[in-house]
């Protein structure tokens, strides 16, 4: 079963409304915040701006992304929404991990929310409520009341006193990804092109784990390359010539590997758009173009705010950014 024609048509319209490469290049060349402020004011996120400063624009970008993804998820039926959730699962996991880390060290709400990118499933209001939970245990309880059974399982297995934060993050990552895949209906699972791309999404999320030694087998998400391929990479053996694992072999560090993996995933989303223009191709392309656009704009803002050197900006803009 193909996605509804009307939903696909609307997504293609949303693709056309994204910033062009020429416009992004013009913004990246802005010499100061005043110039970038003027350029951003004419973009779609300009309607969310509350002030001229970099932090105001960061908030506007987060609001614009959440609004776009909520509209995107609502375009189709249950199958459509389930696919959106799997595509955004890495972003949702990163947001949840950020909130749990902040709760563990009692970080400020402002710092927590500034480090997240709200999505359709976990928007700003839910992340704010989660960040106010007071503790990691209470946050997991809250997630359980929101209909996330994996959170209740993590809470039940959490030691009463001291717990391993790294182990908790690994288990959260795998449990969330498995739950998102489990919500896919049979019609979506029967789409070979879609499932191959979702395997690429899992592989891109596995790249950072492959760069860290020793990560342990439980750090990997299923669905993409077999675990034995990642074990070979971890051991320093020659990697397979196919798949996103190639970017790990070429990368000099974890950040470079993540950027390269995101760039490769965006390229594969564009290939899926060409191969499946009336199916899930436009959906996958929009999710990755939009998140890459926001990441690139955030990198520009941080460069002008002094938080990112020009060399760092060049890497992110060239490779689609890193949120």
Secondary structure, DSSP 8 states (H G I E B T S, - for coil): ----HHHHHHHHHHHHTS--HHHHHHHHT--SHHHHHHHHHTSGGGGG--SSSHHHHHHHHHHHHHHHHHHHHTSS-HHHHHHHHHHHHHHHHHHHHHHHHHHHHT--HHHHHHT----SSS-HHHHHHHHTSSSHHHHHHHHHHTT-HHHHHHHHHS-SS---HHHHHHHHHHHHHHHHHHT--HHHHT-HHHHHHHHHHHHHHHHHHHHSTT--GGG--SSSS-HHHHHHHHTT----SSSTHHHHHH-SSHHHHHHHHHHHHHHHHHHHHHH-TTTTHHHHHHHHHHHHHHHHHHHHHHHHTTSS-HHHHHHHHHTT---
